[in-house]
Amino acid sequence: MIPLSIDHPLTIVIGLGFLGVNLVCLLTMLGLRPGSQETLRFSDLLRGGLAEALGTFAWLLVSGLLIVAGHGERWEIALVTGGLLTALMLGPGVISGGHFNPAVTVALTVAGRHSFSACVLWLVGQLLGAGLAFALLILGVGQEGLVPLLPVPDAALNPRMVFLLEVVASFVFLLVVSTATLRSSPLVAVASGMTFGVLLLVFGPLTGCGINPARYAATALLLGNFEAGATYLTAPFIGAVVAAALVQCCFVQRPQLHAAEFPEDDSKPTIRHWAA
């Protein structure tokens, strides 16, 4: 456990983290709003990418601080991480959709919910936010202090089982996210945060629960350790894409012809309306 004092570098990082969160809230209050998915301008895309960067930065910095400082039990880490995800989705998430996770962005793009341009800028923002968050942590705890952020699987599990469990965890998370976002409601943020927290509790002791590839990529890059990259940089995308595609195919209604007019001259029927 790291003893903290007012002059400890980690205390300074904590202060910077809260400043980052306040900046996120300030930008939201300034009136940044998402544009229509059909008519997104480049400025809208940039704002969305910025929201993803700031949201990812705040989420990973605060949750990372709890882990590297060693002041939190597993349930406390799950509570903070899930609760903060909910808060950020209700804050900067109103601008971008509140992904803060490359697997979520890629999966929803594959499912047709987002454009390719938005996907690219969202991913760039997420990776920059994650990298900045952990770079700040290095100022407080040093490079070796980031080691606890690398997911560590149970030694009793073989690599294939760890990979499979990571796929399952991401599948469950995106199953909830994809279905919840079919309707616009603040409960989407609550469902997402609760699900993420529960998955941390269940899968954390088994695989380290590396559901967010941005967290692993930034940590591994700064530590120069991609030993488990084959699992934590691929499994989350597989589970997420499968879940989002399944929801899109099974639960998203296609336009169906409900009525037609048949003119007296027996010509081809003309469509009266389409129902979604």
ABEGO torsion letter per residue (X at the ends): XBBBBAABAAAAAAAAAAAAAAAAAAAAAAGBBBBBAAABBAAAAAAAAAAAAAAAAAAAAAAAAAAAAGABBAAAAAAAAAAAAAAAAABAAAAAGGAGBAAAAAAAAAAGABBAAAAAAAAAAAAAAAAAAAAAAAAAAEAAAAAAABBBBBAABBAAAAAAAAAAAAAAAAAAAAAAAABBBAAAAAAAAAAAAAAAAAAAAAAGGBABAAAAAAAAAAAGBAAAAAAAAAAAAAAAAAAAAAAAAAABBBBBBABBBBBAAGBBBBBABBBX
